[in-house]
Amino acid sequence: MASIYEQALGEQFRTLHPRIQQRFGFSSRDNRASIGEGVMESVWFSKLAFLPLKLGTTRHIMFPQGGRDIPFTIENYAYLDSYGRETVSWNRKFDFGSHIRSFDATMIYSDERRKIVDYLGNKQHLAVDLMISPAPNGGIRIRSGEQRVYERWLGFTFPSMLTGAAEVCEWYDEAEACYRIKIEVVNPIIGPVFRYKGAFQTRFIEVDARRIPPDIKPLREEARE
């Protein structure tokens, strides 16, 4: 079974750096997970977005805290969720010393939308369409699109003025033998909202996709894409 990123990129997946292909190329059938550890050179947030970011901390969606040289971990597990969808976890932790902040997401490939859908947070209340493309440096570029809110029986699309457009680039640095990542979230009214950049090393572990650690999966799963 092709990974969700291979499904999204098609033949373009082969243009990615081999180390990026390795990180983004496994599915639940491979019984493998990617565990990354490193340091974020900088983490920044806009004080104008303090309140929504503060609310986001309760559901592991960004946070209003910044700093430099922040220890960082990222855990990517591939598994089938309760709806039988191929899923990849993105569980990120930032260690600020006084607090460990979590920024979690789960991604699926939606056949209906013909793109990856990113469920943000630990309860999948926010679904975001993602546009995936190769970067010139052999990395992978991810840009966010339409955002939908699912809360119990409610479901609606967020107006673009109230959301943040995210752009992510992850690539492999041959000279330093490490992965590098850069993320920025921008709101059309107030401008930059949240960003971080840094480097990490990755190890791949064998794992039974039927026995994913409980804290990796969200507290609830949303059927609507």
N, C-alpha and C positions, 0 to 999 in steps of 0.2 A: 504494500500500500504506500502510495506517495504521501509525503508529508503535506500539511496544509499549505506550506509555503511553495512547494513544488507545484501544487495544484493551482495556486494563484499566479505563479510566474511562468508556468509552462516551460518551453525550451530556454527561456531566459535564465532559468535557475542555473544552468550549466555555465553561465558567464560569471557567476559569483566566485570569489576566492575559494579555494578548496577548504580552508578552515571555516569559512562562512557556510559553505555547503554542508559541512559536517555538523555545525551547530543548528542549522535550520532544516536539516534533511532527514530527521528521524520521525517515525510515527509510533503509534501504540504497539504495533507488531514487532518493533525492534527491541522492546524491553530495555530501553536505555533512557537515561536522563542526563541533562547537562547542568552541572553545578558550578557557578562562577563566584569567585572571590576577588575583590580588588579594592581600589580607593577611588572615590569621586573627587577629582581635583577641585571642583566647586559645585555647590548646590545653592540655588538662588530662588527667591519668590518675591512677588510684588506685594507691598503692604496694602495696595488698593484691593487686592484679592484675598485679604486675610480671612474674612468671615466665611466665604465659600470653601476656601482651603481648609479652614478649621473644621467645618462640617464634614469635609472629605476624610478627615482622619478617623472618624467613627466607622467608616466603611472601607478603609484602606485605599482611598483614592487621593493621592497627593497629600500635601501637608504644608503648613506655614512655618517652615524652619529652613535656615540656610547655614552655610559654613564652608570651610575649605578642608581638604584632605579627610573626607568622611569615609570610614570603612563601609564596604558595600558587599552584599551578596545577592545573587540572582539564581533562582531555581526553576528550571524548565523541565517539566515532566509531560510526556505524551500519553494520553489515555482516552478511553471512550467514556463520555459522560452518561448520565442516567437516561438520556434520550438517544443514545447510540451514536453520538456525534464525535468525530475525531477532534480531540481537544488538546491544547498545549497551555500549560500554566506559565505565568510570568510573575513569580513571587519575589519581590525586591524588598530588601531591608537596608536601611541607612542608620548607622550607629553614630548618634550625636553625643554619646557619653551619658547625658542625663536622660535621653529618650532614644528608643529604637523605633524609627518610623517605618511603616509598611506601605508599599504601593503595589497592589496585587491586580492581576488581570488574568482572564482566560480567553483564549482565541480559538475560533472554529473556522472552517471554510464553509460558507453558505452556498449550496447549489442554487438556491432560489435567487440570491442576490449576485451570484457569480463573483464573490470576493470574500475576503476574510472579515469576520465580525469579531470585534474585541469587546468582551464584557468587562467593564471596569469595576473594581471593588470586590469585596468578599460576599456580596449578595446578588451580583449580576443585575443591578437595577439600571445600569447605563450601558447601552449597546452602541458601539461606534463602528461605522464602516471604515475599512482601511484600504488604501491604495498602496500596493507594493511594487517596487521597481528596483532594478540593479543600480548601484551607484558607480560613478566612473572609477573609483578606487578599488572596485571589486567587492565593496560592501553592499549592504541591503538598505534601501531607503523606504521608510514607512510614513505615509501622510494620512491624517484622519479626515473623514468626511462627515456625512450625516450622523447625527446623534439622536438616539431615541431613549426615552425614559419608560421603564416598565415597573410599576408599583402595584402589586396585587392585580386588580382587574383593570387598572388604568394603563394606557399606553399612548404616548404622544411623541412627536418630534420636537426637539428643542430648537427654538429660533437661533439662527447663527449668531446673532448679537449677544446672546446670553451664554455662549459656549466658548471654549478655547480650541483653536486648531493646533494639533500637535504635529511636529515633524521629528522623526527619529532617524538617525543614521548609525549603523553599527558596521564596523569594518575590522580587518585584521592588519595589525602593524607588524610587518616583516622585520623591520629594524629592531624593534623592541620585543618582538615575540610575544605579543599580547593582543587581546581584543580591546577595541576602543568604542565608546558609545557617546553620543551627543543627542540630547533631547531638549526641545523647546516648545512651550505651549504659549500661544498668542491669542489674545482676545481682540476682535476688531475695534472695540471702543477704547479699552485701557492699555492696549499693547501687550508686551511680554508679561506673562503671568507666573511662569514656573519653568525652570531649566536646570539641567545638570549635565556634567561631562566628566569623563574619567576613563580608567582602564581596568581590566580584570583578566585573570587567568581562568581557564575552564578545565574541569576534569569530567570525564564521562563515566557514569556508573551503571552497572547492570541492575535492573529493577523489574519486578513483575508488574505489568501494567494493571493487573487486577488488584494489586495491593499497594496503591499509591499512599504515602503518608497522609493521614486525615487532615493535617493542617495545610496541605497543599491545595485541596479542593475548596471551592467556595461553600459558604454556609447554606446557600440555596442555589438552584439552577433554574434558569429561565428558558422556557421552550420557544418563546417568540424571538425571531431574529431580526 
